[in-house]
Amino acid sequence: MTHHHHHGSPPLRGRWSSRLGFIMAAAGSAVGLGNIWKFPYITGMHGGGAFVLFYLFCIAVIGVPLMVAEMIIGRHTRKGPVGAFRRLKGGFWGAVGWLGVCAGFVILSYYSVVAGWTVSYLWLALQGTFSQQYTQQVPQLFTGLLSSDANQLFWQALFMLATVLIVIGGVKKGLERANRILMPTLFLILVGLAGFGLFSPGGSQALEFLFSPDWSKLDQSAMLEALGHAFFSLSLGMGAILTYGSYADEETNIPKVAITVSAMDTLVALLSGLAIFPIVFAYGMAPAAGPGLVFKTLPILFSQMPGGSIIAILFFLLLVFAALTSAISLLEVVVAYYCDEWKWDRRRATLVMGLVIFAIGVPSALSNHLLKDWQLIGERNFLDSVDFIATNYLLPLGGLLITLFAGWVLTPSVAKAELAKGAAVSWFYPLWCFLIRYVSPVLVALVLLNKVGLF
Ligand code: PHE
């Protein structure tokens, strides 16, 4: 990010160094553990096809319009969520920004624990653990990791430290540049893994599981999970994309960016499903194995494919990087709030909040061993419960409120003007208006209320 001041933008606020920089940053925020760790495991838990198709529907009909709305609000106000809603309307709407900042704290607290698992797998890969002679041991590695509280705390702390250093250092410019190389590489590796999976014994069963719907499996919980995950995966409903939009150039074509980012995000999730499920079926594992699914499946593939130990290193390196680019966008929402509204300096806000978030995450890091009997929601341990609350309630609620705000409170001429910038096409505005006013809020409200049992 650089600090040019043009078009009368508020001085000293960062800007992406290029339009491609904005797309890459938004895609960096969206593509992360949600796509590679979470999408396959929740798809497995909810029975496959019907869940996947409903998820795709949520992305297209609710996710894309909401992403456009967040970008419009961010670029128009040039503020983070709290400042943005306060400036545009204030009163009750200020609470929407607050909800977003809270979600940032909560999500990053456990996100960093799961990211820590990926760092520890990178470490294992570097030691050559995923080579042929160890195939037998591979499945036990995950259980081994989870049974050590100290290890999980260590990797969580290391990951948070890296996130804090990047957010302080304003190494964003370097990060933008690195993103440009690393994201396409991650994509290529996933294409390779998915290809390998599809032509291996479990391939056709995986395709069938992922894409042929059994609608009887799509109950209220599955619908809410799919909707919530659409928000989580696209980084929506809490102001992360809004904050990134506040650094976007006046010439950026918002609909184009939103559609590109959503498409990339969706493709990465589907590819990771195509890489993971063939192994699940070929080895007779349970699709509903839960949060350990990626960690238990892909290493088997690595230990058996030619060049697998190198590919394992590359894959986990890129996965750590994908998690980092998402984590910095979560921390950025919190930091932008303390900088914009409390006038803290960036360094102090980042250090203090990084530490607070680490502390909130400690019970999540301990949730698999020391605190494994502490179940908050159903049979879920602490980490899974917090994830459940954030994804199924905080984000859909935040998303619903932002949608209502953009459709009914924001002055239409503001949205129209934002959408007209940067060679936008004329048919987009009426379509967006219709979706954001009538379709998205009704659908989100229906899914939420249905789950809560209000009708
Ligand atoms: N979208 C990120 C992922 O899929 C997680 C995230 C959620 C990031 C909300 C920012 C805000 O991994």
Residues whose N, C-alpha, C, O or C-beta is under 5 A from the ligand:
A	BS01	LIG	S29 A30 V31 G32 L33 G34 N35 F232 S233 L234 S235 L236 A240 S326 S329 L330
